[in-house]
Each structure stands twice: as C-alpha cells, then as structure tokens.
Amino acid sequence: MAAQCGVLNADGQAQPDLRLQGPATLDTFGDPIGAMFIGVHEHSIVPDVLRALQH
C-alpha cells in the first residue's frame, strides 16, 4: 500500500485515483473495523483525495 492509502498495481506503482479503506488494511493503519480508527484514517487522507479529484 502506498502513502495516503493508495493501492499498488502489479508493478508496485501507486494508483493515484484508487484508495483502500476498511478490513483490507488490517495491521497497516491500526484496527480498520473500529469507527474511531476509520474516522481518523479518513480525515488523514482527505487532502490527498481532494487533490486527486481536482486533476
């Protein structure tokens, strides 16, 4: 997984328009099932997501 939850392709390159959240991120960002962790994690990636949407 790349910075800001970016998903990597088969070549290991980050996909700028795709983010991963929830159980698939287990042990990467803490407990992905607890609402507190999901909220904090979502908040941390909002600036990057907004930048991606502007392009």
Predicted model as a PDB file, atoms N, CA, C, CB and O in Angstrom, pLDDT in the B-factor column:
MODEL        1                                                                  
ATOM      1  N   MET A   1       0.848  -1.164   0.000  1.00 63.00           N  
ATOM      2  CA  MET A   1       0.000   0.000   0.000  1.00 63.00           C  
ATOM      3  C   MET A   1       0.898   1.233   0.000  1.00 63.00           C  
ATOM      4  CB  MET A   1      -0.967  -0.005   1.219  1.00 63.00           C  
ATOM      5  O   MET A   1       1.892   1.300   0.724  1.00 63.00           O  
ATOM      6  N   ALA A   2       0.530   2.193  -0.817  1.00 68.00           N  
ATOM      7  CA  ALA A   2       1.288   3.431  -0.920  1.00 68.00           C  
ATOM      8  C   ALA A   2       0.832   4.420   0.148  1.00 68.00           C  
ATOM      9  CB  ALA A   2       1.135   4.044  -2.321  1.00 68.00           C  
ATOM     10  O   ALA A   2      -0.115   4.161   0.891  1.00 68.00           O  
ATOM     11  N   ALA A   3       1.509   5.536   0.209  1.00 67.00           N  
ATOM     12  CA  ALA A   3       1.120   6.593   1.141  1.00 67.00           C  
ATOM     13  C   ALA A   3      -0.305   7.041   0.849  1.00 67.00           C  
ATOM     14  CB  ALA A   3       2.092   7.791   1.052  1.00 67.00           C  
ATOM     15  O   ALA A   3      -0.772   6.943  -0.286  1.00 67.00           O  
ATOM     16  N   GLN A   4      -0.987   7.527   1.861  1.00 72.00           N  
ATOM     17  CA  GLN A   4      -2.352   8.022   1.744  1.00 72.00           C  
ATOM     18  C   GLN A   4      -3.318   6.969   1.213  1.00 72.00           C  
ATOM     19  CB  GLN A   4      -2.380   9.230   0.850  1.00 72.00           C  
ATOM     20  O   GLN A   4      -4.275   7.291   0.509  1.00 72.00           O  
ATOM     21  N   CYS A   5      -3.058   5.707   1.556  1.00 77.00           N  
ATOM     22  CA  CYS A   5      -3.946   4.582   1.222  1.00 77.00           C  
ATOM     23  C   CYS A   5      -4.000   4.266  -0.257  1.00 77.00           C  
ATOM     24  CB  CYS A   5      -5.330   4.870   1.703  1.00 77.00           C  
ATOM     25  O   CYS A   5      -4.922   3.585  -0.705  1.00 77.00           O  
ATOM     26  N   GLY A   6      -3.047   4.736  -1.020  1.00 80.00           N  
ATOM     27  CA  GLY A   6      -3.031   4.435  -2.448  1.00 80.00           C  
ATOM     28  C   GLY A   6      -2.803   2.950  -2.685  1.00 80.00           C  
ATOM     29  O   GLY A   6      -1.964   2.327  -2.034  1.00 80.00           O  
ATOM     30  N   VAL A   7      -3.553   2.396  -3.615  1.00 85.00           N  
ATOM     31  CA  VAL A   7      -3.436   0.984  -3.957  1.00 85.00           C  
ATOM     32  C   VAL A   7      -2.315   0.820  -4.978  1.00 85.00           C  
ATOM     33  CB  VAL A   7      -4.783   0.425  -4.511  1.00 85.00           C  
ATOM     34  O   VAL A   7      -2.166   1.642  -5.883  1.00 85.00           O  
ATOM     35  N   LEU A   8      -1.531  -0.238  -4.831  1.00 87.00           N  
ATOM     36  CA  LEU A   8      -0.437  -0.511  -5.762  1.00 87.00           C  
ATOM     37  C   LEU A   8      -0.889  -1.480  -6.846  1.00 87.00           C  
ATOM     38  CB  LEU A   8       0.782  -1.079  -5.015  1.00 87.00           C  
ATOM     39  O   LEU A   8      -1.667  -2.398  -6.583  1.00 87.00           O  
ATOM     40  N   ASN A   9      -0.396  -1.270  -8.072  1.00 88.00           N  
ATOM     41  CA  ASN A   9      -0.702  -2.208  -9.146  1.00 88.00           C  
ATOM     42  C   ASN A   9       0.301  -3.363  -9.114  1.00 88.00           C  
ATOM     43  CB  ASN A   9      -0.679  -1.495 -10.527  1.00 88.00           C  
ATOM     44  O   ASN A   9       1.138  -3.428  -8.213  1.00 88.00           O  
ATOM     45  N   ALA A  10       0.227  -4.260 -10.074  1.00 91.00           N  
ATOM     46  CA  ALA A  10       1.100  -5.444 -10.103  1.00 91.00           C  
ATOM     47  C   ALA A  10       2.574  -5.072 -10.210  1.00 91.00           C  
ATOM     48  CB  ALA A  10       0.720  -6.346 -11.268  1.00 91.00           C  
ATOM     49  O   ALA A  10       3.439  -5.849  -9.807  1.00 91.00           O  
ATOM     50  N   ASP A  11       2.868  -3.886 -10.752  1.00 93.00           N  
ATOM     51  CA  ASP A  11       4.252  -3.427 -10.883  1.00 93.00           C  
ATOM     52  C   ASP A  11       4.731  -2.641  -9.670  1.00 93.00           C  
ATOM     53  CB  ASP A  11       4.393  -2.577 -12.118  1.00 93.00           C  
ATOM     54  O   ASP A  11       5.864  -2.159  -9.646  1.00 93.00           O  
ATOM     55  N   GLY A  12       3.872  -2.513  -8.665  1.00 89.00           N  
ATOM     56  CA  GLY A  12       4.238  -1.784  -7.454  1.00 89.00           C  
ATOM     57  C   GLY A  12       4.076  -0.287  -7.557  1.00 89.00           C  
ATOM     58  O   GLY A  12       4.556   0.444  -6.692  1.00 89.00           O  
ATOM     59  N   GLN A  13       3.409   0.189  -8.597  1.00 89.00           N  
ATOM     60  CA  GLN A  13       3.176   1.615  -8.781  1.00 89.00           C  
ATOM     61  C   GLN A  13       1.853   2.015  -8.134  1.00 89.00           C  
ATOM     62  CB  GLN A  13       3.179   1.980 -10.282  1.00 89.00           C  
ATOM     63  O   GLN A  13       0.854   1.306  -8.262  1.00 89.00           O  
ATOM     64  N   ALA A  14       1.849   3.145  -7.442  1.00 85.00           N  
ATOM     65  CA  ALA A  14       0.630   3.630  -6.795  1.00 85.00           C  
ATOM     66  C   ALA A  14      -0.390   4.062  -7.839  1.00 85.00           C  
ATOM     67  CB  ALA A  14       0.948   4.798  -5.845  1.00 85.00           C  
ATOM     68  O   ALA A  14      -0.044   4.683  -8.844  1.00 85.00           O  
ATOM     69  N   GLN A  15      -1.635   3.730  -7.591  1.00 85.00           N  
ATOM     70  CA  GLN A  15      -2.742   4.151  -8.446  1.00 85.00           C  
ATOM     71  C   GLN A  15      -3.319   5.440  -7.865  1.00 85.00           C  
ATOM     72  CB  GLN A  15      -3.842   3.031  -8.556  1.00 85.00           C  
ATOM     73  O   GLN A  15      -3.969   5.394  -6.821  1.00 85.00           O  
ATOM     74  N   PRO A  16      -3.104   6.585  -8.506  1.00 78.00           N  
ATOM     75  CA  PRO A  16      -3.472   7.870  -7.912  1.00 78.00           C  
ATOM     76  C   PRO A  16      -4.965   8.069  -7.687  1.00 78.00           C  
ATOM     77  CB  PRO A  16      -2.973   8.961  -8.771  1.00 78.00           C  
ATOM     78  O   PRO A  16      -5.350   8.896  -6.861  1.00 78.00           O  
ATOM     79  N   ASP A  17      -5.806   7.342  -8.392  1.00 80.00           N  
ATOM     80  CA  ASP A  17      -7.254   7.532  -8.274  1.00 80.00           C  
ATOM     81  C   ASP A  17      -7.948   6.447  -7.474  1.00 80.00           C  
ATOM     82  CB  ASP A  17      -7.864   7.600  -9.631  1.00 80.00           C  
ATOM     83  O   ASP A  17      -9.177   6.368  -7.486  1.00 80.00           O  
ATOM     84  N   LEU A  18      -7.190   5.607  -6.778  1.00 82.00           N  
ATOM     85  CA  LEU A  18      -7.790   4.494  -6.048  1.00 82.00           C  
ATOM     86  C   LEU A  18      -7.238   4.438  -4.632  1.00 82.00           C  
ATOM     87  CB  LEU A  18      -7.534   3.162  -6.777  1.00 82.00           C  
ATOM     88  O   LEU A  18      -6.022   4.413  -4.438  1.00 82.00           O  
ATOM     89  N   ARG A  19      -8.124   4.419  -3.641  1.00 82.00           N  
ATOM     90  CA  ARG A  19      -7.735   4.328  -2.237  1.00 82.00           C  
ATOM     91  C   ARG A  19      -8.366   3.093  -1.624  1.00 82.00           C  
ATOM     92  CB  ARG A  19      -8.151   5.600  -1.458  1.00 82.00           C  
ATOM     93  O   ARG A  19      -9.394   2.614  -2.104  1.00 82.00           O  
ATOM     94  N   LEU A  20      -7.761   2.575  -0.570  1.00 80.00           N  
ATOM     95  CA  LEU A  20      -8.255   1.386   0.110  1.00 80.00           C  
ATOM     96  C   LEU A  20      -8.541   1.709   1.563  1.00 80.00           C  
ATOM     97  CB  LEU A  20      -7.245   0.232   0.001  1.00 80.00           C  
ATOM     98  O   LEU A  20      -7.727   2.346   2.233  1.00 80.00           O  
ATOM     99  N   GLN A  21      -9.701   1.271   2.059  1.00 75.00           N  
ATOM    100  CA  GLN A  21     -10.117   1.504   3.437  1.00 75.00           C  
ATOM    101  C   GLN A  21     -10.732   0.233   3.992  1.00 75.00           C  
ATOM    102  CB  GLN A  21     -11.118   2.684   3.528  1.00 75.00           C  
ATOM    103  O   GLN A  21     -11.099  -0.667   3.237  1.00 75.00           O  
ATOM    104  N   GLY A  22     -10.843   0.158   5.304  1.00 73.00           N  
ATOM    105  CA  GLY A  22     -11.566  -0.935   5.946  1.00 73.00           C  
ATOM    106  C   GLY A  22     -10.719  -2.160   6.228  1.00 73.00           C  
ATOM    107  O   GLY A  22      -9.498  -2.055   6.352  1.00 73.00           O  
ATOM    108  N   PRO A  23     -11.361  -3.336   6.331  1.00 74.00           N  
ATOM    109  CA  PRO A  23     -10.677  -4.563   6.743  1.00 74.00           C  
ATOM    110  C   PRO A  23      -9.461  -4.944   5.890  1.00 74.00           C  
ATOM    111  CB  PRO A  23     -11.647  -5.687   6.721  1.00 74.00           C  
ATOM    112  O   PRO A  23      -8.543  -5.597   6.385  1.00 74.00           O  
ATOM    113  N   ALA A  24      -9.447  -4.555   4.653  1.00 73.00           N  
ATOM    114  CA  ALA A  24      -8.300  -4.894   3.789  1.00 73.00           C  
ATOM    115  C   ALA A  24      -7.013  -4.228   4.250  1.00 73.00           C  
ATOM    116  CB  ALA A  24      -8.588  -4.491   2.349  1.00 73.00           C  
ATOM    117  O   ALA A  24      -5.928  -4.637   3.838  1.00 73.00           O  
ATOM    118  N   THR A  25      -7.113  -3.216   5.092  1.00 72.00           N  
ATOM    119  CA  THR A  25      -5.920  -2.519   5.586  1.00 72.00           C  
ATOM    120  C   THR A  25      -5.478  -3.014   6.959  1.00 72.00           C  
ATOM    121  CB  THR A  25      -6.181  -1.028   5.646  1.00 72.00           C  
ATOM    122  O   THR A  25      -4.668  -2.368   7.623  1.00 72.00           O  
ATOM    123  N   LEU A  26      -6.006  -4.152   7.384  1.00 69.00           N  
ATOM    124  CA  LEU A  26      -5.698  -4.711   8.703  1.00 69.00           C  
ATOM    125  C   LEU A  26      -4.194  -4.755   8.953  1.00 69.00           C  
ATOM    126  CB  LEU A  26      -6.289  -6.116   8.836  1.00 69.00           C  
ATOM    127  O   LEU A  26      -3.432  -5.223   8.107  1.00 69.00           O  
ATOM    128  N   ASP A  27      -3.776  -4.271  10.108  1.00 71.00           N  
ATOM    129  CA  ASP A  27      -2.373  -4.209  10.545  1.00 71.00           C  
ATOM    130  C   ASP A  27      -1.539  -3.173   9.801  1.00 71.00           C  
ATOM    131  CB  ASP A  27      -1.737  -5.553  10.379  1.00 71.00           C  
ATOM    132  O   ASP A  27      -0.330  -3.088  10.017  1.00 71.00           O  
ATOM    133  N   THR A  28      -2.160  -2.390   8.933  1.00 71.00           N  
ATOM    134  CA  THR A  28      -1.437  -1.325   8.253  1.00 71.00           C  
ATOM    135  C   THR A  28      -1.665   0.000   8.956  1.00 71.00           C  
ATOM    136  CB  THR A  28      -1.865  -1.231   6.787  1.00 71.00           C  
ATOM    137  O   THR A  28      -0.728   0.779   9.130  1.00 71.00           O  
ATOM    138  N   PHE A  29      -2.903   0.265   9.364  1.00 62.00           N  
ATOM    139  CA  PHE A  29      -3.255   1.543   9.976  1.00 62.00           C  
ATOM    140  C   PHE A  29      -3.945   1.378  11.317  1.00 62.00           C  
ATOM    141  CB  PHE A  29      -4.139   2.330   9.049  1.00 62.00           C  
ATOM    142  O   PHE A  29      -4.644   2.292  11.754  1.00 62.00           O  
ATOM    143  N   GLY A  30      -3.779   0.270  11.971  1.00 61.00           N  
ATOM    144  CA  GLY A  30      -4.480   0.032  13.234  1.00 61.00           C  
ATOM    145  C   GLY A  30      -5.685  -0.856  12.986  1.00 61.00           C  
ATOM    146  O   GLY A  30      -5.684  -1.659  12.053  1.00 61.00           O  
ATOM    147  N   ASP A  31      -6.704  -0.720  13.806  1.00 60.00           N  
ATOM    148  CA  ASP A  31      -7.906  -1.536  13.692  1.00 60.00           C  
ATOM    149  C   ASP A  31      -8.852  -0.915  12.672  1.00 60.00           C  
ATOM    150  CB  ASP A  31      -8.604  -1.684  15.063  1.00 60.00           C  
ATOM    151  O   ASP A  31      -9.508   0.076  12.990  1.00 60.00           O  
ATOM    152  N   PRO A  32      -8.951  -1.459  11.456  1.00 55.00           N  
ATOM    153  CA  PRO A  32      -9.765  -0.851  10.421  1.00 55.00           C  
ATOM    154  C   PRO A  32     -11.264  -1.043  10.625  1.00 55.00           C  
ATOM    155  CB  PRO A  32      -9.375  -1.403   9.100  1.00 55.00           C  
ATOM    156  O   PRO A  32     -12.061  -0.509   9.854  1.00 55.00           O  
ATOM    157  N   ILE A  33     -11.661  -1.795  11.650  1.00 64.00           N  
ATOM    158  CA  ILE A  33     -13.076  -2.050  11.863  1.00 64.00           C  
ATOM    159  C   ILE A  33     -13.652  -1.083  12.893  1.00 64.00           C  
ATOM    160  CB  ILE A  33     -13.296  -3.496  12.309  1.00 64.00           C  
ATOM    161  O   ILE A  33     -14.847  -0.788  12.864  1.00 64.00           O  
ATOM    162  N   GLY A  34     -12.822  -0.591  13.795  1.00 68.00           N  
ATOM    163  CA  GLY A  34     -13.289   0.350  14.804  1.00 68.00           C  
ATOM    164  C   GLY A  34     -13.589   1.713  14.202  1.00 68.00           C  
ATOM    165  O   GLY A  34     -12.765   2.272  13.477  1.00 68.00           O  
ATOM    166  N   ALA A  35     -14.755   2.242  14.498  1.00 67.00           N  
ATOM    167  CA  ALA A  35     -15.185   3.516  13.912  1.00 67.00           C  
ATOM    168  C   ALA A  35     -14.199   4.644  14.196  1.00 67.00           C  
ATOM    169  CB  ALA A  35     -16.558   3.896  14.440  1.00 67.00           C  
ATOM    170  O   ALA A  35     -13.985   5.510  13.348  1.00 67.00           O  
ATOM    171  N   MET A  36     -13.601   4.639  15.380  1.00 71.00           N  
ATOM    172  CA  MET A  36     -12.651   5.693  15.703  1.00 71.00           C  
ATOM    173  C   MET A  36     -11.451   5.657  14.740  1.00 71.00           C  
ATOM    174  CB  MET A  36     -12.175   5.553  17.166  1.00 71.00           C  
ATOM    175  O   MET A  36     -11.005   6.701  14.265  1.00 71.00           O  
ATOM    176  N   PHE A  37     -10.948   4.490  14.464  1.00 70.00           N  
ATOM    177  CA  PHE A  37      -9.803   4.368  13.564  1.00 70.00           C  
ATOM    178  C   PHE A  37     -10.170   4.738  12.137  1.00 70.00           C  
ATOM    179  CB  PHE A  37      -9.250   2.953  13.604  1.00 70.00           C  
ATOM    180  O   PHE A  37      -9.387   5.377  11.434  1.00 70.00           O  
ATOM    181  N   ILE A  38     -11.360   4.337  11.710  1.00 72.00           N  
ATOM    182  CA  ILE A  38     -11.801   4.654  10.351  1.00 72.00           C  
ATOM    183  C   ILE A  38     -11.943   6.173  10.199  1.00 72.00           C  
ATOM    184  CB  ILE A  38     -13.150   3.940  10.025  1.00 72.00           C  
ATOM    185  O   ILE A  38     -11.503   6.739   9.199  1.00 72.00           O  
ATOM    186  N   GLY A  39     -12.553   6.829  11.185  1.00 76.00           N  
ATOM    187  CA  GLY A  39     -12.724   8.283  11.121  1.00 76.00           C  
ATOM    188  C   GLY A  39     -11.400   9.024  11.072  1.00 76.00           C  
ATOM    189  O   GLY A  39     -11.228   9.935  10.262  1.00 76.00           O  
ATOM    190  N   VAL A  40     -10.473   8.648  11.921  1.00 77.00           N  
ATOM    191  CA  VAL A  40      -9.154   9.293  11.940  1.00 77.00           C  
ATOM    192  C   VAL A  40      -8.432   9.041  10.621  1.00 77.00           C  
ATOM    193  CB  VAL A  40      -8.301   8.773  13.130  1.00 77.00           C  
ATOM    194  O   VAL A  40      -7.803   9.943  10.067  1.00 77.00           O  
ATOM    195  N   HIS A  41      -8.524   7.828  10.129  1.00 73.00           N  
ATOM    196  CA  HIS A  41      -7.855   7.484   8.884  1.00 73.00           C  
ATOM    197  C   HIS A  41      -8.455   8.252   7.715  1.00 73.00           C  
ATOM    198  CB  HIS A  41      -7.943   5.983   8.630  1.00 73.00           C  
ATOM    199  O   HIS A  41      -7.718   8.786   6.886  1.00 73.00           O  
ATOM    200  N   GLU A  42      -9.774   8.315   7.636  1.00 78.00           N  
ATOM    201  CA  GLU A  42     -10.436   9.080   6.573  1.00 78.00           C  
ATOM    202  C   GLU A  42     -10.005  10.542   6.624  1.00 78.00           C  
ATOM    203  CB  GLU A  42     -11.974   8.971   6.697  1.00 78.00           C  
ATOM    204  O   GLU A  42      -9.691  11.144   5.597  1.00 78.00           O  
ATOM    205  N   HIS A  43      -9.993  11.097   7.817  1.00 81.00           N  
ATOM    206  CA  HIS A  43      -9.604  12.501   7.979  1.00 81.00           C  
ATOM    207  C   HIS A  43      -8.181  12.739   7.473  1.00 81.00           C  
ATOM    208  CB  HIS A  43      -9.716  12.920   9.456  1.00 81.00           C  
ATOM    209  O   HIS A  43      -7.894  13.790   6.901  1.00 81.00           O  
ATOM    210  N   SER A  44      -7.302  11.781   7.677  1.00 81.00           N  
ATOM    211  CA  SER A  44      -5.904  11.970   7.283  1.00 81.00           C  
ATOM    212  C   SER A  44      -5.696  11.923   5.774  1.00 81.00           C  
ATOM    213  CB  SER A  44      -5.045  10.920   7.935  1.00 81.00           C  
ATOM    214  O   SER A  44      -4.713  12.474   5.279  1.00 81.00           O  
ATOM    215  N   ILE A  45      -6.597  11.280   5.029  1.00 81.00           N  
ATOM    216  CA  ILE A  45      -6.388  11.192   3.580  1.00 81.00           C  
ATOM    217  C   ILE A  45      -7.222  12.187   2.775  1.00 81.00           C  
ATOM    218  CB  ILE A  45      -6.700   9.802   3.114  1.00 81.00           C  
ATOM    219  O   ILE A  45      -7.066  12.272   1.557  1.00 81.00           O  
ATOM    220  N   VAL A  46      -8.103  12.941   3.431  1.00 84.00           N  
ATOM    221  CA  VAL A  46      -8.975  13.877   2.711  1.00 84.00           C  
ATOM    222  C   VAL A  46      -8.193  14.857   1.835  1.00 84.00           C  
ATOM    223  CB  VAL A  46      -9.826  14.652   3.699  1.00 84.00           C  
ATOM    224  O   VAL A  46      -8.570  15.023   0.675  1.00 84.00           O  
ATOM    225  N   PRO A  47      -7.139  15.513   2.304  1.00 86.00           N  
ATOM    226  CA  PRO A  47      -6.424  16.448   1.427  1.00 86.00           C  
ATOM    227  C   PRO A  47      -5.900  15.780   0.153  1.00 86.00           C  
ATOM    228  CB  PRO A  47      -5.265  17.076   2.183  1.00 86.00           C  
ATOM    229  O   PRO A  47      -5.978  16.364  -0.928  1.00 86.00           O  
ATOM    230  N   ASP A  48      -5.373  14.576   0.273  1.00 85.00           N  
ATOM    231  CA  ASP A  48      -4.852  13.882  -0.904  1.00 85.00           C  
ATOM    232  C   ASP A  48      -5.973  13.502  -1.863  1.00 85.00           C  
ATOM    233  CB  ASP A  48      -4.078  12.634  -0.486  1.00 85.00           C  
ATOM    234  O   ASP A  48      -5.813  13.616  -3.079  1.00 85.00           O  
ATOM    235  N   VAL A  49      -7.094  13.056  -1.333  1.00 82.00           N  
ATOM    236  CA  VAL A  49      -8.239  12.697  -2.177  1.00 82.00           C  
ATOM    237  C   VAL A  49      -8.759  13.934  -2.918  1.00 82.00           C  
ATOM    238  CB  VAL A  49      -9.372  12.063  -1.323  1.00 82.00           C  
ATOM    239  O   VAL A  49      -9.063  13.862  -4.109  1.00 82.00           O  
ATOM    240  N   LEU A  50      -8.860  15.056  -2.223  1.00 86.00           N  
ATOM    241  CA  LEU A  50      -9.319  16.281  -2.871  1.00 86.00           C  
ATOM    242  C   LEU A  50      -8.368  16.724  -3.983  1.00 86.00           C  
ATOM    243  CB  LEU A  50      -9.468  17.395  -1.840  1.00 86.00           C  
ATOM    244  O   LEU A  50      -8.817  17.183  -5.033  1.00 86.00           O  
ATOM    245  N   ARG A  51      -7.074  16.593  -3.765  1.00 85.00           N  
ATOM    246  CA  ARG A  51      -6.091  16.926  -4.812  1.00 85.00           C  
ATOM    247  C   ARG A  51      -6.297  16.031  -6.027  1.00 85.00           C  
ATOM    248  CB  ARG A  51      -4.640  16.777  -4.277  1.00 85.00           C  
ATOM    249  O   ARG A  51      -6.258  16.506  -7.162  1.00 85.00           O  
ATOM    250  N   ALA A  52      -6.515  14.738  -5.798  1.00 83.00           N  
ATOM    251  CA  ALA A  52      -6.722  13.798  -6.908  1.00 83.00           C  
ATOM    252  C   ALA A  52      -7.990  14.140  -7.683  1.00 83.00           C  
ATOM    253  CB  ALA A  52      -6.799  12.354  -6.383  1.00 83.00           C  
ATOM    254  O   ALA A  52      -8.021  13.993  -8.905  1.00 83.00           O  
ATOM    255  N   LEU A  53      -9.028  14.589  -6.997  1.00 85.00           N  
ATOM    256  CA  LEU A  53     -10.278  14.930  -7.656  1.00 85.00           C  
ATOM    257  C   LEU A  53     -10.166  16.202  -8.495  1.00 85.00           C  
ATOM    258  CB  LEU A  53     -11.370  15.091  -6.626  1.00 85.00           C  
ATOM    259  O   LEU A  53     -10.918  16.374  -9.454  1.00 85.00           O  
ATOM    260  N   GLN A  54      -9.256  17.078  -8.153  1.00 87.00           N  
ATOM    261  CA  GLN A  54      -9.092  18.324  -8.898  1.00 87.00           C  
ATOM    262  C   GLN A  54      -8.371  18.132 -10.223  1.00 87.00           C  
ATOM    263  CB  GLN A  54      -8.343  19.321  -8.062  1.00 87.00           C  
ATOM    264  O   GLN A  54      -8.397  19.023 -11.073  1.00 87.00           O  
ATOM    265  N   HIS A  55      -7.732  16.995 -10.411  1.00 74.00           N  
ATOM    266  CA  HIS A  55      -6.956  16.758 -11.650  1.00 74.00           C  
ATOM    267  C   HIS A  55      -7.803  16.162 -12.704  1.00 74.00           C  
ATOM    268  CB  HIS A  55      -5.773  15.858 -11.398  1.00 74.00           C  
ATOM    269  O   HIS A  55      -7.322  15.896 -13.806  1.00 74.00           O  
TER     270      HIS A  55                                                      
ENDMDL                                                                          
END                                                                             
